[in-house]
Every structure is written in structure tokens, then in C-alpha cells.
Amino acid sequence: MRKKVVVVLMMLLLLFATVSPAVAGGVPAAHGVDGRTFGRLVSNLAQNAPLVLADHVSRSRGK
């Protein structure tokens, strides 16, 4: 029983650790731009250099 409680608490901790940064401003804020500018930049990059964008996103998740 105690092991289950510890597992649930760890899962909740991980959930809050991953959701909190998104709520606090998200990816645009992490890159220092507003949402509209971020969307435009990501769209341009996806059209012109999709592999660079994919590489950046996959590296960011590994941190």
C-alpha cells in the first residue's frame, strides 16, 4: 500500500513539473518572444528547414 502511495505522489510531482512551465508562459516565453512572433518563426522554419526544427525539438525534450 505504501509503495502505491509513493508511486502516485511521484507521478503527480512529475506532472506538475512538466505542466508548470507551460502554464507560466510556455515555449514562446522560453524563447523570449510573444506567441504571434513565435508562431511565425516556427512556421517559417518548418517550411524552410524542417530537419533543423525537428532536431531542436528532439534535443530540447532530452534535457
N, C-alpha and C positions, 0 to 999 in steps of 0.2 A: 504494500500500500504506500509506504513512504517513498519508494522508488518511483511510483507513478506520479506522485505529487511533485517530486523533483523534476521529472521529465516535463510535466506540464508547465511548471514555472520557468524552466529553461526555454521552452518553446515560446512562451509569452514574452520573455525577455528578448529573444531573437526577433520576434515580430515587431516589438516596439523599437528595437534598434534599427530595423530596416525601414520602417514606416515613418519614423520621426523626421529624418532629413527631408523626405519628400513633402511632408506637411509644412516644414519650416521654410520652404522656398523652392525646393525641388532642384532639378537639373539646371534650369536657366540661372538660378541664383548661384549654383556651384560654379558656373562658368562666367559669372559676373555680367550677365546681360538680362534684359527683360524677356518675357515669354515670346512676344512677337518677333523680336530680333533673333532669338534662339531658333524659333521655328523656321525663319527664313534661311538662316545659316545652315541648319541641318538639312533642309530641303535642297539647297544648292549643292552642298557636299554630297548628298546621296545621289544626286543626278550626275555630278561631275567626277566623283571619286568614291564610289560605294565601298570599295575594299578598305579604304582608309577609315571610313566611318565605322565599318564593321570591326576593324582592328581596334579602334579606340574604345568602342563599347565593350568588346570582349575583354580587353585589358582592364578597364575600369571595374568590371564585376569581380575580377580576381583579387582586388585589394581588400 
